[in-house]
Amino acid sequence: MQRRHLQIACFLLTNCFIRQTITTKDDFTGHQLFRVLPQNREQLDVLQKLRYHPPEKLENLDFWSEPTETGGKVYLGVSPEQRKDLETLLSKHRIPFEIIANNIQRVLDEHAQRNLETRLNDEISVYDTYLDFDEAMSWLRRITFQCSSRCSLHNIGKSFEGRNLTLIKVQSTKEPSTGTDRKPSIWIDSGIHAREWIAPATALYFIDRLVLDYDVDSEVQDLVDGYDWYILPFVNPDGYQYSHVKNRLWRKTRSKIAPHAVCVGVDGNRNFDFHWKSVGYQDDPCSDIYPGPIPFSEPETKAVADFILSRNGTWSLFVTLHSYGQLLMTPFGYTTEKPEGYDKMVGDPETAPVGVFQMKLAKVAKLSIENVYRTEYAVGSASDILYRSSGTSRDWAYGVAKIPYVYTIELRDQGEHGFLLPPNQILSSGIETWEGVKNLALTMDQLERPKTPWNF
């Protein structure tokens, strides 16, 4: 009983502290969340122009989702100052809309409260709590120590604000049967967009499974024995931490383009040097899809690219985790043209060129995810099922690094909670997505193993 009273007291004190802290954060009181429903091509064109070439009064609307198709849903965060102008524009073009949240700040407070309540346990868990950056790094160090000789941490660079870009390498202690000193490798990253909290949470779950299941799950053991796994949970640690302490809906990095710049930050997923600034961006430093002044202007994206290229020729699979939308996407985003072999669903693994099973593996992952909780995913190239965008890590990984299997996974949900997915969905998201990635990797191994000497 005394312990319970102490927990309640701690909760109340912490709750008071959090509420005081919230008052120092960016205030979204009165901001509303619109759901807009374009019904025809003309209405979609209006929304796309609003996204990429907005009038001055409607600059920097917060697009929670992109205008990509007629009949689709576009979610917009709207300030009180912009509401009247937006409603006038939508009404002028007879575009249906509804306001699904009258006060975004109230939604943010509820989200923060749910995350706070998960911290009543003696130990913070990656299964039900959105950790801040420092907490996640502490957890990563603990599980690496627990993993012993099979795991190691590597700092591949520093962020603009000086945080370490720390990845974990999970590998087997078994020696290869050939004289080659490098096994094939799998890359997974998350958190390039700060507000997509479920993405790093899911990456941490992947690490948890690779470490804890190695001795009890033969499939995990096979994958760790056969591949070196590199997982970078936070590509954008500055933005992620900023989304915890200041602006929950922050997306970009935190770099300063100029000493006295009004706006800061770059969209890291528009900053890679592959068809950079060709489509799907705004050349406005205040935009959340600003690609930066030059490719790889951000130390975070440059560090990722340098690390991957330093091990070029070893990579088999590249997965980058985002949210939201429940999409499993292949290259390309910058064009509607498909990579070679995109549509090839069958073939002889002995003679087919590496990578021709891109869609086959994507559909394996889709079915594996859906078999867990019936969470439905769409599969296709990014330009087909999401929108056209350039300078993305996905397209760069395929087009420059020449990694044969490259995927973006947009995690839960489809708009009910958007970026504010409740912490009680962290575990289910992790479980289903891990099943998808695990089975994708196992199938890749079966298809491509004849092409490599790595047979234990």
N, C-alpha and C positions, 0 to 999 in steps of 0.2 A: 504494500500500500504506500509506504514511504517512497519507494522507487517511482511508483506511478505519479504521486504528487510532485516529485522532483521533475519528472518528464513534462508534466502539465505546466509547471512553473517555467521550465526552460522554453517550452513552446510559446508561452505567453510573452516572455521576455524577447525571444527571438522574433516573434510575430510583430511586436512593437518596433523592434529595431528595423525589421524589413519594411514596415509601413513608413517609418521615418526615412529610410533610404529611398523608397519609391518616390518620395516627394522631390528628391534631387534628380530624378530621372526625367527624360523628355516626357512631357505630359501630352497625352492623346485624348484628353477630355473633349468631348464634342465631335471628335473625328468619327466618321461613319464608314461602315463596310458595305459597298454596293455590290450586288450581283447583277451583271448586265448580260442580256440575252440577245445577241445579234441574230436576226432571222433571215437575212439575205446578204448577198455580196456587197451591196451598197452600204449597208449598216456595218458590216465587218470592215470595209475600207475606212469608214469614219473612225472606228475604234483604233485601227492600225495607224492612221494618221495622228490620232491623239497620243498614241504610244511613242511614235518616232519623230513626229513633227508637230508638237502641241502648240496651241496659241499661248501667248504669254501668261494669261490668267490661269491656265490649266497646266502649266509646267510642273514637272516633278510630282504628278499624281503617283500614288504608290500602287503599281500594278502587282497584285498578289498572284495573278495568272495572266497569261498572254492571250490576246485576240488572235486565234488561229483558225477557227472554222465557224461557219454558220451553224446555228443550233447549239453551239458550245456555251460555256459559262465563263464570263470574265469577272474576276473579283478585283475591286478597286478600293483602296483606302483613300478617303476623301476628307480634307480639312474643312472646318466650318466656313472658312473664307472661300473655298472653291465649290461648295455644295450647290449654290444657286446657279453658277455658270455651267456646271456639269449637267444639272437637271435640265437647264435650258437647251443645251446642246443635244442631249439625248431625246428630249421631247420634240425638238425641231426635226429630227430624223426618224421619229417614231420608233426609237429603239426601246424595247421593254427593259425595265429594271425594277429591282426591289432593294430596299435597305434591310439587310439581314442582321446588322448590329448598329444600334443607335449611338453607342458610346464605346469605341474601341478601347478606351482606357479601362472600362469596367471588365472587358474581356481579358485584357492584359493582367489586371489585378487578380482575377479568378485563376488565370494560368499560373501566376507567381504563387498564389496561395496553395494550389494543388502541389506544386513542386516543393514548397516549404513543408507541407504536411508529410511528405515522404521522408523527411530528414529527422523524424521522431525516433527512428530506430537507432540502435547502438552504433551501427555501421552503415555508412552511406553506400547504397548499392547501385551498380550500373544498370540493374534490371528495372528500376522504377524511379530513378532520379536523374534529372538533367544536371550534370556536374558542370561547374564553371571550369575555366582552363586550368587553374592551379590544382583543383581537386582531381581533375582527370589526369594530370601529370603525376600526382601522388599515387593514384590508383595504378597507373601504368608502371611506375617504378616497383610497386609492390608485386604486381603479377609477373613482372620480369624476374624479380628475385625468386618468386615461387617457381617459375618455369626453369630456373637454373640454366644449364648449359645449352638448352634448346632455344633460348631467347636472348636477344641483346638490343639495347637502345642505341640509336644513332641520331646525332644532330646533324642535319644536312644543310643547315643554314640558319639565318635569323630573320625575323620579321622586321618590318619598318621600325617598330617600337622596341626591338631588341629581344623579343621572346624567341626561345629556341624552337625550331621546326624539328620536332622529335618524332621519329618513326620507330616502330618495333619490327625487328626481323625475327620471324619464327622459322626454325629450320630443324632438320633431323640431325642427330649425332652420328647417324650411320655414314660411313664412308662410301663414296660412289665407286662403281665397279670399273670406271675408266680413269684415265689419267687426267681428264679435264678438271680444272679447279673450280668450275662454276656450274651449278645445276640450273635448269630452267627456273624462271622466277615469275611470281604473281604480284602485281601491284594493286593495292586498294587505297583510295584516299577519300576524304570527306571534309566538310566544313569550309569549302572555298567561299561559300555564301554564308555569312555570319548567322543569319536568323533561322537557318534550316537546322534547328537543334537535333531533330531526330536522326540526321545523317551521322554526326559524330557518335551519338549514343548507339547507333547500329554498328558502327565500326568497332566500338569498344566491345560490343557483344561478340562480334566475330573473333576478336582477340581472345576473349574469355573462352570461347569454344575451342579454338585451336590449341590453347594451353591446357584446359581442363579435360578435354575429351581425347587427347592423344593416346592415353593409356587404356581407354575404355571403348573407343569407337574405331573400328578397323578402317572405316572410310577416311576419317580424319587422319589416322596414322599413315595411310597410303599417300594422302595428299601432302602431308608434311615431309614424309620421306622422299617424295618425288619432286617437290618444288620448294624453293625458298620463298617465303611469304613476307612481303614488305607492306606494312600498313601505316599510313600517315593519317591519324584521326583529325588533325587540325591543320589544313593548308593555310588558313587565315586566322591565326590565334588572336591577333589584335582585334579584328572585327568581332570575333566570337566573344571575347571577354567584354568588349564594349556593349554587345547586345545583352550581356548579363547585368552590367552596372549602370548603363546609361540609356540606351535605346534598343528595346527588345526587337524592333523591326529593322535594325541596321543590316545591310546586305554586303557592302563593299569592304575593301581593305581600309586602313587608316593612314595611308601615306599622304603627305602634303606635296601637291604638285608644284607649288611656289610658296615662298615664305609667308606671303600675305594673302594666300588664296582664301576665298570665301568658303568654298566647299572642299572637302577632303575625300580621298579614297578612290579606288578604281575597282571595277568589276573584274575580279581575277579570272573569271571564266569568259572574258573577252580579250585577255591580255597575252595569250599565247601566239607565237609567231608562226601561224599557218593561216593564210588568207585573212590576216588581221584587218579589221576595220573594213570589211567588204560588205557586210550585211548584218542587220539585227543589232544595231548599237545607236547611241546618241553621242555626238561629239560635244557634249556639254559636261564639264566637270561636276556639275550638281546632279546629273542623272545617275540613276542606279545601274545603268548599263553603259556607263562611260568606259571605253576600252583602254584608257591611259594615253599619255602623250606619244609613246613608242611601244612596240612589242617588248614584253618582258621588262617593263619599267618597274614592276613590283619585285622586290627581293624574294617574295614567297614563290611566285610563279617561276622566276629564274632558277631558284634553288631546286624546285621539283624537276624542271627540265634538265638541268645540269646533272642531277643525280641519275635520272633515268638514262640519259645519253652516256653517262660514264659506265653503264652496264649494258650498253646496247648489244643486241644479239642474244641476250639471255631471257628476254621477256616473252612469256607466252600469253599472258592475260592482263588486261588493264581494266579496272572497274572504278568508277568515280560515283560516289553516293550523293544524292541531292534530295530535296523535297520541294513541292509535293506534286501529286498527280497520278501515281501508280502506273508508271511507264517504264519500259525496258527498251532502251534506245541504242541503236548501232550508228556508226558514222554513215552519212555526213550530216552536219548541221548547216554548213555554209552553202550547200547546193543540193538540189533534188536528185542529182545524178548519184548512182549507187556505186559503191566499191566493187571491184572485180569479184565475181562469185557470190554476190549478195543473195541472189535468189536460188542458189544451188542448194537443194535440200538433201540430195543423196549423192553418193560418190564413193569411189574406192579410196580408203585412207592411205593405201600404199602408193597411189599415183597422183592423187589430187594435190594441188598446191596448198601450202599452209594458209589457213584463214578462210577457205571457201565455205566452211560450215558456220559462218557468223550467225546466220538466222536460225540454223538448226539448234545451236547452243542457246540462243536467246529464247527459243520456244521451250526448250528443256527447263530453263530457269523459270519461265512463266508458269508452266504446269506445276512445277515443284512448289512454287510460292502459293499458288491457288489451292493446292491439295491440303495445305495446313489449316487455314481458316476461311477458305473460299474468298480471299481478297483478290479481286480481279485486276489484272494488269493488261495493258495494251503493249504490243510489240511492233517495232518498225524502226526505220531510220529517223533520226531526230528531226530532220526537215519535213518529214511526212506526218509524224504524229504529235509533234510539239510546235516548233516554229523554226525559221531559218535564223541562224546565228553564226558568227564567225569569231575566230580567235579562241575557240574553246579547247580545253585540255583534251577532250575526247577526240576531236578531229586532229589535233596535233599528235596525239599518241599513235594514231593510225597513219596519218599522212607524213609525219616527219620521223618519229621514233620507229615506225614500221612494226609496231606490235600487232600480231595477227588477229587477236581477239580483243575488241575494245567495246566497252559498254558504259552508258550512263544509266543509273537506276534512280528514278524519281520515286521516292518512298511514299508511304501513306500521307494524307488521305486524298480525297478528290474534291476537297473544298469545304467540308463541314467544319473542320477546325483549321485547315490550312497550315500555316507555319506554327500555330499554337496547339499542336497535337498534345493531348493530355499525357502526363507522365505514366499513367496506367496503361498506355499503349506501347511503351518502350519495349517491353519484353516480347509482346506478340509480334511487333514489327521486326525485332531482332531474330526471333525464331523462324518466321516465314522467309525472311530475306536470306538468312544463312542457309536454309534449305535450298533456296534457289541458286545461290552462288556455289554452294558445295556441289550440287548435282551438275551444274554447268561445268565446274572444274573437273569433276570425275568423268564426264562425257568427253570433254576436251582431251583429257589424258588418254582415254580409250582410242580416240580418233587420231591423235597426233603422236602417240608414243612410238609407233613404227618409224617416225621421222627422227627420233632422238636416240642416243645411246644409253639413256638413263633407265636401265632395267635392273632392278634390285633383285 
